[in-house]
Amino acid sequence: CFFRPHFSVKTAFAASLLSVLMPFVIFGLCLRFINAAIILWHFAVFLLVCSLFRSAVSALFGKKLPEKTVPVLGFILSFAVLCGGWYADHHVWRTEYNIVTSKIVKPVKFVMFADSHIGTTFDADGFAGLVKEMNAERPDAVFIVGDFVDDDTSREDMIASCRALAEFKTSMGVYFVAGNHDKGYYGAAHRGFSMSELTEELKKNGVTVLSDESVDLGERLTVFGRKDLSVVRERHASRKAPSEFMASVAPENYTIVLDHQPAEYDLLAGAGSDLVLSGHTHGGQLFPFNQVGKIIGAVDAVSGREHRMASDFIVTSGLSDWAIKFKTGTRSEYVVISLRGSDSGDR
């Protein structure tokens, strides 16, 4: 008699747990293993939280909530958080930064974006819509800071997205630096195009591709585009040190550095870089792991703006995503930067 009720309670709990778990499993398996794992992880965390809540209610008020409260409430909370994360990943916000400098006189406006990973949360048509939105900002220059495409980007989407970039109307041009995904991890055969073909399509549509090179934009502005840090970490190659490329820039010029991965901040600031633009981190992606990359030293910042010495650093959370389909610790964005002279009175 003792074991039967106990067994039935456990069976009922297991049945309740299974009934709310199955939708997550089915949904997750349709979105790659990594997303299934993220869904299950969120559910497990909220199960633990709800179980602790049930125990606390029992200890404080002497009232036991039904067993099914834990899986049902865990499902509701997980579903709400993940729906919010899906929306934050698949919708793009506008983020603006205002910077004042004594090095320029005429105000200028830039649009910056990174991590579009074409073909993940939007295809070429979706990207063309975003170009139209960003073009409405009437930027003087556009900076594409890496991971424009992904390993699963189709050749057709790559070509069409490059054509969309030709729609930008700027006075200073559109500039691109490669990220770790642009080169492709699985070779040209996997996605149907190589890095050199991507570069060719970008140039064909009016985009200046920079690889450890600088360009004078006029108005006492210089942009330097760095090779991605992956050439050092993964290919054991080299790239120019900040002190090396800054030595070739006129000291009176305001220098903008495009560097896909937000690293080497102290070197960049020490060399006199004025503004450094990066992506790569996707804003930390998932709460509460947002700052893990910074904590372990993989990057110097995760998102937002930082000031070191006399240098400004901006990291964008990106237009899109790669394999993970949720952003629970940030949201997708493009960045508008308004740069003004210090004597303009507009701060």
Rosetta silent file (secondary structure, phi, psi, omega in degrees, C-alpha in Angstrom):
SEQUENCE: CFFRPHFSVKTAFAASLLSVLMPFVIFGLCLRFINAAIILWHFAVFLLVCSLFRSAVSALFGKKLPEKTVPVLGFILSFAVLCGGWYADHHVWRTEYNIVTSKIVKPVKFVMFADSHIGTTFDADGFAGLVKEMNAERPDAVFIVGDFVDDDTSREDMIASCRALAEFKTSMGVYFVAGNHDKGYYGAAHRGFSMSELTEELKKNGVTVLSDESVDLGERLTVFGRKDLSVVRERHASRKAPSEFMASVAPENYTIVLDHQPAEYDLLAGAGSDLVLSGHTHGGQLFPFNQVGKIIGAVDAVSGREHRMASDFIVTSGLSDWAIKFKTGTRSEYVVISLRGSDSGDR
SCORE:     score description
SCORE:     0.000 S_00000001
   1 L     0.000  -32.338 -178.175    0.000    0.000    0.000 S_00000001
   2 L   -68.693  -40.525 -171.950    2.885    2.357    0.716 S_00000001
   3 H   -77.789  -29.491 -173.911    4.577    1.959   -2.681 S_00000001
   4 H   -65.193  -49.299  178.113    1.539    2.258   -4.938 S_00000001
   5 H   -63.749  -39.938  179.786    0.603    5.916   -4.190 S_00000001
   6 H   -60.926  -44.132  179.753    4.257    6.898   -4.204 S_00000001
   7 H   -64.337  -40.076 -178.234    4.733    5.187   -7.556 S_00000001
   8 H   -67.388  -35.265  177.558    1.619    6.806   -9.026 S_00000001
   9 H   -65.692  -44.899  178.947    2.797   10.286   -7.998 S_00000001
  10 H   -63.738  -39.096  179.186    6.163    9.716   -9.647 S_00000001
  11 H   -65.149  -41.610  179.527    4.469    8.353  -12.744 S_00000001
  12 H   -64.229  -40.680  178.608    2.170   11.361  -12.927 S_00000001
  13 H   -64.087  -43.745  179.578    5.109   13.726  -12.571 S_00000001
  14 H   -62.724  -39.707  179.119    7.039   11.893  -15.299 S_00000001
  15 H   -65.386  -41.611  178.255    4.009   12.012  -17.587 S_00000001
  16 H   -64.073  -43.097  179.522    3.578   15.756  -16.973 S_00000001
  17 H   -62.252  -44.688 -179.251    7.262   16.342  -17.599 S_00000001
  18 H   -64.541  -38.665 -177.049    7.186   14.320  -20.815 S_00000001
  19 H   -65.792  -32.746  179.240    4.081   16.095  -22.098 S_00000001
  20 H   -90.921  -20.413 -179.005    5.686   19.524  -21.838 S_00000001
  21 H   -79.150  -34.948 -174.892    9.150   18.346  -22.904 S_00000001
  22 H   -57.708  -44.559  177.758    8.134   16.757  -26.203 S_00000001
  23 H   -58.247  -37.381  178.015    7.207   20.038  -27.980 S_00000001
  24 H   -64.551  -42.777 -178.560   10.634   21.412  -27.078 S_00000001
  25 H   -63.753  -47.078 -179.326   12.371   18.306  -28.409 S_00000001
  26 H   -62.472  -46.332 -179.914   10.431   18.310  -31.675 S_00000001
  27 H   -62.706  -43.192 -177.158   10.935   22.053  -32.148 S_00000001
  28 H   -67.475  -40.291 -179.077   14.604   21.846  -31.296 S_00000001
  29 H   -65.898  -22.133  177.100   15.421   18.946  -33.592 S_00000001
  30 L   -79.206  -10.641 -173.720   14.034   20.961  -36.501 S_00000001
  31 L  -119.853   28.138 -178.348   16.535   23.750  -35.746 S_00000001
  32 L    80.559  156.411 -176.357   19.837   21.813  -35.519 S_00000001
  33 H   -59.500  -42.380 -175.461   21.280   20.054  -32.510 S_00000001
  34 H   -61.265  -36.112  178.416   22.746   23.204  -30.949 S_00000001
  35 H   -74.077  -34.572  174.106   19.311   24.852  -30.807 S_00000001
  36 H   -61.468  -41.853  179.344   17.749   21.685  -29.392 S_00000001
  37 H   -64.268  -40.665  179.040   20.426   21.752  -26.688 S_00000001
  38 H   -64.610  -42.401  178.890   19.719   25.425  -25.926 S_00000001
  39 H   -62.010  -47.912 -179.386   15.991   24.764  -25.662 S_00000001
  40 H   -65.522  -36.950  178.224   16.508   21.802  -23.336 S_00000001
  41 H   -62.764  -45.883  178.494   19.041   23.748  -21.256 S_00000001
  42 H   -60.442  -42.866 -179.669   16.566   26.591  -20.723 S_00000001
  43 H   -63.853  -41.461  179.739   13.847   24.121  -19.780 S_00000001
  44 H   -63.212  -42.041  179.090   16.172   22.341  -17.316 S_00000001
  45 H   -63.034  -46.129 -179.057   17.147   25.635  -15.676 S_00000001
  46 H   -70.544  -28.636  172.353   13.542   26.742  -15.297 S_00000001
  47 H   -61.865  -44.601  179.227   12.591   23.294  -13.963 S_00000001
  48 H   -62.831  -45.662  179.810   15.220   23.744  -11.259 S_00000001
  49 H   -60.893  -45.283 -178.401   14.030   27.278  -10.484 S_00000001
  50 H   -68.447  -34.358  176.971   10.397   26.174  -10.298 S_00000001
  51 H   -65.609  -42.324  176.768   11.309   23.179   -8.136 S_00000001
  52 H   -64.968  -37.859  177.650   13.137   25.481   -5.707 S_00000001
  53 H   -63.177  -43.660  179.617   10.147   27.830   -5.756 S_00000001
  54 H   -62.898  -41.618  178.742    7.782   24.952   -4.918 S_00000001
  55 H   -65.712  -38.547  179.645   10.036   23.868   -2.041 S_00000001
  56 H   -65.916  -41.349  177.984   10.225   27.451   -0.740 S_00000001
  57 H   -61.801  -41.859  179.671    6.433   27.817   -0.780 S_00000001
  58 H   -64.801  -42.389 -177.985    6.113   24.557    1.128 S_00000001
  59 H   -71.184  -37.506 -175.082    8.722   25.584    3.734 S_00000001
  60 H   -84.196  -35.962 -172.961    7.420   29.132    4.243 S_00000001
  61 H  -117.116   -2.572  179.746    3.673   28.627    4.065 S_00000001
  62 L    65.733   23.333 -178.209    3.248   24.927    4.789 S_00000001
  63 L  -121.330  126.383  179.964    1.400   24.514    1.519 S_00000001
  64 L   -94.686  121.957  174.470    2.412   22.001   -1.126 S_00000001
  65 L   -76.001  152.186  179.908    1.813   22.999   -4.708 S_00000001
  66 L   -56.991  149.449  179.236    0.792   20.166   -7.083 S_00000001
  67 L   -54.946  -39.018 -175.722    3.628   18.134   -8.618 S_00000001
  68 L   -70.256   -9.861  177.866    2.650   19.239  -12.105 S_00000001
  69 H   -58.644  -40.521 -175.941    3.285   22.882  -11.145 S_00000001
  70 H   -62.597  -56.747 -179.536    7.020   22.413  -11.744 S_00000001
  71 H   -67.521  -35.828 -177.930    6.959   21.167  -15.372 S_00000001
  72 H   -68.100  -48.239  179.306    4.006   23.332  -16.399 S_00000001
  73 H   -66.586  -37.097  176.623    5.425   26.545  -14.955 S_00000001
  74 H   -61.481  -40.283  177.470    8.876   25.610  -16.271 S_00000001
  75 H   -63.071  -47.122 -177.330    7.408   25.184  -19.740 S_00000001
  76 H   -61.154  -46.583 -178.919    5.618   28.543  -19.628 S_00000001
  77 H   -66.661  -43.573  178.614    8.704   30.448  -18.470 S_00000001
  78 H   -61.815  -45.146 -178.547   11.034   28.688  -20.931 S_00000001
  79 H   -61.780  -42.316 -179.462    8.643   29.240  -23.792 S_00000001
  80 H   -64.089  -46.012 -178.928    8.294   32.948  -22.957 S_00000001
  81 H   -65.444  -43.192 -178.123   12.054   33.529  -22.715 S_00000001
  82 H   -70.896  -33.913  174.811   12.820   31.583  -25.895 S_00000001
  83 H   -64.147  -41.837  175.891   10.065   33.326  -27.855 S_00000001
  84 H   -63.438  -39.161  178.166   11.578   36.637  -26.780 S_00000001
  85 H   -66.678  -36.211  176.857   15.020   35.351  -27.780 S_00000001
  86 H   -64.713  -45.345 -179.554   13.732   34.272  -31.187 S_00000001
  87 H   -63.774  -43.919 -179.406   12.191   37.698  -31.779 S_00000001
  88 H   -63.864  -28.203  179.968   15.354   39.505  -30.632 S_00000001
  89 H   -80.794  -37.523 -171.442   17.404   37.393  -33.044 S_00000001
  90 H   -96.581   -1.842  176.193   15.147   37.705  -36.095 S_00000001
  91 L  -120.670  142.612 -172.030   14.287   41.426  -35.856 S_00000001
  92 E  -110.579  126.102  178.882   16.842   44.177  -36.343 S_00000001
  93 E   -99.646  165.293  175.954   16.992   47.326  -34.214 S_00000001
  94 E  -103.849  127.189  176.636   18.758   50.632  -34.815 S_00000001
  95 E  -120.113  132.826 -177.082   21.486   51.650  -32.334 S_00000001
  96 E  -120.473  141.211  174.100   23.071   55.112  -32.456 S_00000001
  97 E  -126.934  139.525  176.906   26.291   56.473  -30.982 S_00000001
  98 E  -113.354  126.654 -177.723   27.402   60.114  -30.937 S_00000001
  99 E  -125.289  135.218  178.732   31.122   60.860  -30.867 S_00000001
 100 E  -113.160  133.719 -179.760   32.812   64.241  -30.527 S_00000001
 101 E  -141.807  151.171  177.222   36.395   64.825  -31.688 S_00000001
 102 L   -85.811   -4.566 -173.330   38.689   67.804  -32.178 S_00000001
 103 L   -84.524  -17.103 -179.776   40.167   66.247  -35.328 S_00000001
 104 L  -123.439  162.277  178.528   37.319   67.007  -37.741 S_00000001
 105 L  -111.585  -49.574 -176.919   35.217   70.057  -38.568 S_00000001
 106 L   -82.577  128.617  177.191   32.407   68.793  -40.770 S_00000001
 107 L   -63.498  142.231  176.882   29.895   66.376  -39.134 S_00000001
 108 E  -134.324  156.396  179.157   29.733   62.935  -40.755 S_00000001
 109 E  -127.649  134.334  178.090   27.472   59.937  -40.348 S_00000001
 110 E  -120.225  148.331  166.784   28.419   56.280  -40.709 S_00000001
 111 E  -111.941  132.819  179.822   26.394   53.092  -40.825 S_00000001
 112 E  -126.967  137.257  170.274   28.123   49.997  -39.520 S_00000001
 113 E  -146.809  158.955  179.112   26.955   46.412  -39.516 S_00000001
 114 L  -147.933  168.814  170.771   28.492   42.973  -39.027 S_00000001
 115 L    54.070   48.080  174.869   27.535   39.315  -38.808 S_00000001
 116 L   -75.103  -26.951  175.292   24.778   39.284  -41.407 S_00000001
 117 L    40.517   56.543 -173.342   25.553   35.579  -42.031 S_00000001
 118 L   -46.327  130.531  178.487   23.335   35.689  -45.130 S_00000001
 119 L   100.887   -1.322  179.584   20.906   32.777  -45.245 S_00000001
 120 L   -93.982  -73.172  177.878   20.479   32.233  -41.504 S_00000001
 121 L   -96.579  -12.007  173.252   17.716   34.520  -40.202 S_00000001
 122 L  -152.656  153.351  177.716   17.131   36.216  -43.574 S_00000001
 123 L   -96.117 -165.597 -177.626   17.961   35.540  -47.217 S_00000001
 124 H   -62.742  -36.459  178.365   19.128   37.983  -49.899 S_00000001
 125 H   -65.387  -42.262  177.165   15.647   39.514  -50.221 S_00000001
 126 H   -63.933  -38.734  178.360   15.498   40.120  -46.484 S_00000001
 127 H   -65.871  -39.098  178.512   18.957   41.652  -46.575 S_00000001
 128 H   -59.813  -36.708  176.131   17.930   43.955  -49.435 S_00000001
 129 H   -64.687  -37.685  177.616   15.140   45.253  -47.190 S_00000001
 130 H   -69.417  -36.804  175.935   17.666   46.000  -44.451 S_00000001
 131 H   -60.500  -42.319  178.431   19.913   47.806  -46.939 S_00000001
 132 H   -60.891  -42.002  178.916   16.957   50.004  -47.847 S_00000001
 133 H   -65.178  -44.983 -179.915   16.380   50.760  -44.155 S_00000001
 134 H   -69.017  -34.694  179.659   20.054   51.554  -43.519 S_00000001
 135 H   -65.419  -27.413  178.420   20.288   53.618  -46.707 S_00000001
 136 L   -65.769  -16.389  176.016   17.478   55.819  -45.376 S_00000001
 137 L   -71.897  -14.054 -177.171   19.982   57.031  -42.756 S_00000001
 138 L    54.558   57.552 -177.854   21.792   58.811  -45.625 S_00000001
 139 L   -73.855  150.709  172.966   25.249   57.737  -44.390 S_00000001
 140 L   -77.188  -30.379  177.065   28.459   59.309  -45.631 S_00000001
 141 E  -150.515  154.796  177.082   30.113   55.876  -45.466 S_00000001
 142 E  -122.262  133.498  179.861   29.116   52.288  -44.716 S_00000001
 143 E  -117.930  121.175  177.168   31.368   49.846  -42.854 S_00000001
 144 E  -104.427  111.559 -167.765   30.807   46.078  -43.111 S_00000001
 145 E  -104.873   54.101  168.850   32.801   44.537  -40.280 S_00000001
 146 L    90.622  160.936 -177.548   32.997   40.860  -41.176 S_00000001
 147 L    52.957   47.059  175.430   30.955   37.658  -41.403 S_00000001
 148 L   -64.613  -40.742  178.338   28.890   39.007  -44.259 S_00000001
 149 L  -119.473  178.484 -176.245   28.236   35.423  -45.377 S_00000001
 150 L  -134.868  175.016  177.466   28.253   32.024  -43.705 S_00000001
 151 L   -65.563  -26.259 -179.267   29.202   28.439  -44.515 S_00000001
 152 L  -100.149    8.843  175.359   25.584   27.719  -45.432 S_00000001
 153 L   -70.192  130.790  178.613   25.082   30.822  -47.596 S_00000001
 154 L   -77.927  157.669  177.796   24.123   29.793  -51.123 S_00000001
 155 H   -59.670  -40.530 -178.968   25.976   31.170  -54.117 S_00000001
 156 H   -63.250  -43.722  178.489   22.745   32.764  -55.352 S_00000001
 157 H   -66.412  -37.841  178.772   22.149   34.547  -52.040 S_00000001
 158 H   -61.008  -48.251 -178.029   25.779   35.704  -51.915 S_00000001
 159 H   -64.681  -45.450 -178.875   25.579   37.264  -55.383 S_00000001
 160 H   -65.366  -36.249  179.227   22.169   38.853  -54.773 S_00000001
 161 H   -69.818  -36.930  175.607   23.277   40.267  -51.396 S_00000001
 162 H   -64.403  -39.251  176.937   26.386   41.803  -52.958 S_00000001
 163 H   -63.646  -35.593  178.518   24.158   43.417  -55.582 S_00000001
 164 H   -62.251  -32.766  179.867   21.998   44.840  -52.793 S_00000001
 165 H   -64.078  -25.139  178.984   25.073   46.640  -51.417 S_00000001
 166 L   -67.067  -14.015 -179.771   25.261   48.634  -54.658 S_00000001
 167 L   -78.662  -13.535  177.244   22.052   50.388  -53.539 S_00000001
 168 L   -65.216  131.635  177.613   23.894   52.293  -50.802 S_00000001
 169 L  -110.228  102.819 -177.616   24.200   55.973  -51.723 S_00000001
 170 L  -129.725  160.666  176.302   27.216   57.436  -49.934 S_00000001
 171 L   -92.939  -18.829 -175.577   29.698   60.239  -50.492 S_00000001
 172 L  -115.704  -11.164  175.303   32.666   58.311  -49.051 S_00000001
 173 E   109.422  175.204  178.513   31.992   54.712  -50.065 S_00000001
 174 E  -117.380  130.806 -173.072   31.255   51.251  -48.677 S_00000001
 175 E  -126.442  141.984 -174.922   34.084   49.327  -46.965 S_00000001
 176 E  -132.009  137.130  165.949   34.415   45.664  -46.023 S_00000001
 177 E  -123.857  146.896 -176.695   36.746   43.573  -43.882 S_00000001
 178 L   -78.532  148.177  171.695   36.507   39.793  -43.701 S_00000001
 179 L  -107.824 -178.398 -177.000   35.463   37.839  -40.636 S_00000001
 180 L   -67.445  -26.194 -179.634   36.252   34.262  -39.696 S_00000001
 181 L   -87.373  -19.412 -177.290   33.129   32.892  -41.445 S_00000001
 182 L   -62.262  -37.594 -178.085   33.577   34.783  -44.718 S_00000001
 183 L   -72.055  -23.252 -178.956   36.433   32.557  -45.827 S_00000001
 184 L    85.434  128.635 -179.658   34.367   29.421  -45.120 S_00000001
 185 L   -88.500  -17.712 -173.995   35.380   26.615  -42.794 S_00000001
 186 L  -114.535   10.924  176.190   34.388   23.772  -45.131 S_00000001
 187 L    88.658  163.464 -176.584   35.790   24.941  -48.450 S_00000001
 188 H   -63.984  -31.001 -177.938   34.279   26.392  -51.613 S_00000001
 189 H   -64.234  -30.209 -177.123   32.659   23.087  -52.608 S_00000001
 190 H   -67.480  -43.709 -175.329   30.413   23.168  -49.535 S_00000001
 191 H  -111.094   -7.024  174.490   28.703   26.482  -50.275 S_00000001
 192 L    92.896    6.890  176.065   29.451   26.942  -53.963 S_00000001
 193 L  -157.585  155.663 -179.300   31.831   29.917  -53.824 S_00000001
 194 L  -103.030  173.462  176.115   35.255   30.836  -52.504 S_00000001
 195 H   -62.859  -38.371 -179.862   36.525   33.841  -50.565 S_00000001
 196 H   -66.540  -35.063  177.340   38.072   35.211  -53.749 S_00000001
 197 H   -70.096  -37.492  174.607   34.712   34.951  -55.541 S_00000001
 198 H   -61.607  -46.693  179.103   33.022   36.775  -52.663 S_00000001
 199 H   -58.702  -42.321  179.713   35.678   39.489  -52.866 S_00000001
 200 H   -62.399  -43.359  179.942   35.152   39.780  -56.618 S_00000001
 201 H   -66.772  -39.118  177.403   31.375   40.186  -56.229 S_00000001
 202 H   -61.077  -49.339 -179.504   31.818   42.816  -53.515 S_00000001
 203 H   -62.762  -38.224 -179.922   34.203   44.846  -55.660 S_00000001
 204 H   -60.285  -27.199 -178.025   31.921   44.464  -58.679 S_00000001
 205 L  -105.798   25.478  170.429   29.192   46.201  -56.673 S_00000001
 206 L    84.353   12.470 -179.691   31.273   49.155  -55.543 S_00000001
 207 E   -93.821  132.303  175.960   32.534   47.827  -52.200 S_00000001
 208 E   -88.632  119.071 -179.426   36.142   48.499  -51.202 S_00000001
 209 E   -94.962  123.662 -177.228   37.654   45.371  -49.634 S_00000001
 210 L  -111.851  132.518  177.343   40.378   46.093  -47.085 S_00000001
 211 L  -139.264   90.347 -172.095   42.938   43.567  -45.861 S_00000001
 212 L    59.119   45.066 -178.676   45.566   45.323  -43.746 S_00000001
 213 E  -135.656  155.738  177.903   45.077   48.404  -45.923 S_00000001
 214 E  -121.382  156.383  177.299   44.045   52.011  -45.377 S_00000001
 215 E  -137.044  136.950  175.189   42.019   54.497  -47.410 S_00000001
 216 E   -85.977  119.342 -178.281   41.838   58.269  -47.071 S_00000001
 217 E   -87.402   -7.480 -170.901   38.148   59.249  -46.970 S_00000001
 218 E    85.567  176.090  179.912   38.782   62.982  -47.144 S_00000001
 219 L    54.653   31.596  179.569   37.641   65.444  -44.459 S_00000001
 220 L    59.967   39.480  178.614   40.714   64.371  -42.415 S_00000001
 221 E  -122.852  133.327  175.745   39.363   60.840  -42.062 S_00000001
 222 E  -126.803  135.866  174.857   41.296   57.615  -42.603 S_00000001
 223 E  -114.965  133.572  176.867   39.881   54.082  -42.454 S_00000001
 224 E  -120.773  125.344  178.664   42.106   51.057  -41.903 S_00000001
 225 E  -104.950  122.992 -176.382   40.738   47.551  -42.425 S_00000001
 226 L   -91.993  151.854  165.688   42.536   44.734  -40.614 S_00000001
 227 L   -62.798  148.722 -179.730   42.909   41.091  -41.520 S_00000001
 228 L   -68.490  149.148 -179.361   40.779   38.998  -39.190 S_00000001
 229 L   -61.310  -21.681  179.727   42.416   37.656  -36.040 S_00000001
 230 H   -63.043  -24.713  178.142   41.597   34.122  -37.226 S_00000001
 231 H   -65.827  -26.160  178.145   44.494   34.336  -39.712 S_00000001
 232 H   -87.177  -48.642 -174.246   46.767   34.441  -36.670 S_00000001
 233 H   -74.451  -32.915 -174.730   44.926   32.057  -34.341 S_00000001
 234 L  -107.045  -31.302 -176.263   43.869   29.447  -36.913 S_00000001
 235 L  -108.219   -3.642  179.028   46.267   29.798  -39.836 S_00000001
 236 L    55.921   32.132  174.917   49.375   30.886  -37.903 S_00000001
 237 L   -95.188 -165.509 -178.349   49.854   33.720  -40.383 S_00000001
 238 L  -132.078  162.630  172.769   50.476   37.356  -39.491 S_00000001
 239 L  -142.351  162.947 -176.639   48.797   40.733  -39.755 S_00000001
 240 L   -65.110  136.921  175.652   50.021   44.267  -39.248 S_00000001
 241 L   -74.720  152.033  178.877   50.401   45.386  -35.655 S_00000001
 242 H   -52.986  -41.518 -179.534   48.520   48.559  -34.623 S_00000001
 243 H   -63.837  -31.171 -178.922   51.791   50.452  -34.147 S_00000001
 244 H   -71.693  -50.046 -176.697   52.830   49.490  -37.681 S_00000001
 245 H   -77.767  -26.685  178.050   49.739   50.646  -39.553 S_00000001
 246 H   -72.535  -23.387  178.820   49.169   53.719  -37.387 S_00000001
 247 L   -65.825  -22.083 -178.374   52.708   54.911  -38.193 S_00000001
 248 L   -93.482   -0.357 -177.947   51.613   55.421  -41.802 S_00000001
 249 L   -99.351  136.423  177.325   48.581   57.575  -40.906 S_00000001
 250 L   -59.612  127.507 -174.565   48.801   61.357  -40.695 S_00000001
 251 L   -61.187  -23.726  179.736   48.581   62.193  -36.962 S_00000001
 252 L   -80.895  -11.031 -179.289   46.046   64.975  -37.586 S_00000001
 253 L   -81.501  145.648  172.785   43.637   62.518  -39.241 S_00000001
 254 E   -83.168  120.660 -172.367   40.810   60.809  -37.381 S_00000001
 255 E  -105.862  124.120  177.744   41.500   57.081  -37.817 S_00000001
 256 E  -106.981  123.563 -179.638   38.748   54.464  -37.974 S_00000001
 257 E  -107.397  126.590  175.435   39.893   50.851  -37.625 S_00000001
 258 E  -100.804  117.247 -175.506   37.699   48.004  -38.878 S_00000001
 259 L  -143.003  109.201 -171.456   38.571   44.795  -37.025 S_00000001
 260 L   -51.558  -48.116 -177.646   36.064   41.933  -37.003 S_00000001
 261 L   -97.169  129.103 -177.908   37.046   40.517  -33.623 S_00000001
 262 L   -75.744   85.353 -177.784   37.181   42.940  -30.663 S_00000001
 263 L  -140.529  169.749  178.587   40.703   42.212  -29.459 S_00000001
 264 L    59.737   36.409 -177.939   44.056   43.950  -28.863 S_00000001
 265 H   -59.642  -44.085 -178.386   42.315   46.998  -27.386 S_00000001
 266 H   -64.091  -38.930  178.104   45.332   48.162  -25.390 S_00000001
 267 H   -66.634  -41.950 -179.537   47.579   47.928  -28.456 S_00000001
 268 H   -66.184  -42.842  178.851   45.061   49.788  -30.616 S_00000001
 269 H   -68.029  -41.921 -179.731   44.557   52.527  -28.027 S_00000001
 270 H   -64.317  -29.328 -179.984   48.279   52.805  -27.361 S_00000001
 271 H   -81.622  -10.733  176.688   48.982   53.219  -31.074 S_00000001
 272 L    98.615   16.540  175.256   46.553   56.140  -31.294 S_00000001
 273 L   -62.472  137.307 -178.634   43.528   54.638  -33.077 S_00000001
 274 L   -87.453  -43.197 -177.904   40.579   56.998  -32.705 S_00000001
 275 E  -141.643  127.722  179.568   37.653   54.648  -33.353 S_00000001
 276 E  -119.157  125.061 -177.205   37.674   50.847  -33.578 S_00000001
 277 E  -113.008  130.686 -177.383   34.620   49.019  -34.962 S_00000001
 278 E  -141.903  169.862  174.914   34.049   45.286  -34.413 S_00000001
 279 L  -138.721 -125.199  169.507   31.440   42.530  -34.412 S_00000001
 280 L    77.065  -41.335 -170.824   31.944   38.751  -34.044 S_00000001
 281 L   -81.014  -16.713 -173.871   30.540   38.305  -30.504 S_00000001
 282 H    56.660   29.907  177.418   26.829   38.532  -31.395 S_00000001
 283 H    69.000   16.720 -177.312   26.491   40.588  -28.233 S_00000001
 284 H    90.108  -13.220  171.605   27.221   37.594  -26.034 S_00000001
 285 L    66.038  -72.652 -169.019   24.201   35.802  -27.468 S_00000001
 286 L  -120.714  130.414  171.299   22.702   34.049  -24.441 S_00000001
 287 L   -76.067  137.372    7.375   22.053   35.165  -20.866 S_00000001
 288 L  -100.016   25.458 -174.730   23.772   34.563  -18.448 S_00000001
 289 L   -95.464   12.721 -174.144   26.792   33.722  -20.626 S_00000001
 290 L   -51.406  -40.886 -171.757   27.076   37.168  -22.252 S_00000001
 291 L   -97.714    8.001 -175.793   30.448   37.990  -20.737 S_00000001
 292 H   -59.549  -44.858 -179.533   32.112   34.558  -21.001 S_00000001
 293 H   -57.604  -38.770  179.217   34.222   35.521  -24.036 S_00000001
 294 H   -72.880  -40.472 -178.183   35.595   38.536  -22.197 S_00000001
 295 H   -62.435  -41.102 -178.077   36.172   36.623  -18.949 S_00000001
 296 L   -85.196   -2.553  175.480   38.254   33.911  -20.641 S_00000001
 297 L    85.696   11.594  178.489   40.204   36.492  -22.651 S_00000001
 298 L   -71.508  -32.528  177.952   38.968   35.528  -26.118 S_00000001
 299 L  -137.455  164.795  178.779   37.774   39.109  -26.712 S_00000001
 300 L   -95.382  -16.409  178.467   38.233   42.473  -25.010 S_00000001
 301 L  -155.550  160.685 -176.607   34.559   43.483  -25.181 S_00000001
 302 L  -111.152  -41.840  178.118   31.215   41.881  -25.987 S_00000001
 303 L  -164.058  162.757  175.878   28.932   44.706  -27.052 S_00000001
 304 E    86.378 -162.684 -175.069   28.373   48.433  -26.839 S_00000001
 305 E  -112.128  141.632  178.264   30.818   51.319  -26.557 S_00000001
 306 E  -138.939  147.481  178.995   33.981   51.570  -24.490 S_00000001
 307 E  -119.463  124.883  175.522   36.563   54.327  -24.078 S_00000001
 308 E  -130.273  130.303 -176.332   40.255   53.574  -23.452 S_00000001
 309 L    52.797 -116.933  178.661   42.918   56.266  -23.312 S_00000001
 310 L  -110.088   16.698 -174.413   41.850   58.524  -26.200 S_00000001
 311 E  -109.817  144.587  173.110   40.209   55.756  -28.251 S_00000001
 312 E  -105.366  139.274  178.260   36.571   54.744  -28.704 S_00000001
 313 E  -125.339  130.991  177.583   35.613   51.104  -29.273 S_00000001
 314 E  -126.630  128.791  175.846   32.234   49.952  -30.551 S_00000001
 315 E  -118.589  124.296  178.334   31.133   46.316  -30.801 S_00000001
 316 L   -93.235  147.812  177.285   27.867   45.505  -32.550 S_00000001
 317 L   -79.639   -5.358  171.762   25.714   42.495  -31.662 S_00000001
 318 L    94.117  156.400  178.472   25.223   41.926  -35.392 S_00000001
 319 L   -73.843  -29.335 -170.237   22.450   41.865  -37.958 S_00000001
 320 L  -147.592 -142.910 -174.833   21.840   38.145  -37.655 S_00000001
 321 L  -150.689  178.002  176.854   23.233   34.875  -36.351 S_00000001
 322 L  -110.708  -80.115  179.881   25.047   31.758  -37.496 S_00000001
 323 L  -105.620  -36.079 -179.372   23.682   28.474  -36.080 S_00000001
 324 L   -75.634  134.450 -174.429   21.995   29.592  -32.858 S_00000001
 325 L  -104.308   14.502 -177.455   18.522   31.010  -33.488 S_00000001
 326 L  -132.940  144.326  169.830   18.032   32.827  -30.179 S_00000001
 327 L  -128.735   95.999 -179.092   19.423   35.966  -28.544 S_00000001
 328 L   -94.928   -7.352 -179.810   18.303   36.008  -24.922 S_00000001
 329 L  -115.217    2.259 -178.309   21.066   38.323  -23.744 S_00000001
 330 L  -164.100 -163.656  176.383   21.017   40.923  -26.515 S_00000001
 331 L  -151.457  159.345 -179.774   19.278   41.731  -29.812 S_00000001
 332 E   -72.314  149.307 -174.916   20.169   42.088  -33.483 S_00000001
 333 E  -159.731  160.768  158.615   21.102   45.576  -34.668 S_00000001
 334 E  -118.739  158.660 -171.650   22.781   47.858  -37.139 S_00000001
 335 E  -117.365  134.870  173.660   24.741   50.844  -35.846 S_00000001
 336 E  -111.408  126.727 -179.160   24.575   54.521  -36.781 S_00000001
 337 E  -117.701  119.006  176.116   27.574   56.641  -35.739 S_00000001
 338 E  -102.049  117.080 -176.886   27.352   60.429  -35.774 S_00000001
 339 E  -109.671  124.403 -175.890   30.814   62.005  -35.652 S_00000001
 340 E  -131.015  153.287  175.826   31.066   65.724  -34.883 S_00000001
 341 E   -73.640  148.866 -176.289   33.791   68.267  -34.298 S_00000001
 342 H   -68.017  -20.218 -179.865   34.306   69.436  -30.722 S_00000001
 343 H   -94.289    9.103 -179.220   33.768   73.088  -31.684 S_00000001
 344 H   -79.488  -17.927 -179.785   30.358   72.383  -33.257 S_00000001
 345 L    80.405   -0.483 -178.788   28.631   72.799  -29.909 S_00000001
 346 L  -105.039  100.391 -179.269   26.588   69.641  -30.516 S_00000001
 347 L  -113.544    0.000    0.000   27.391   67.117  -27.857 S_00000001
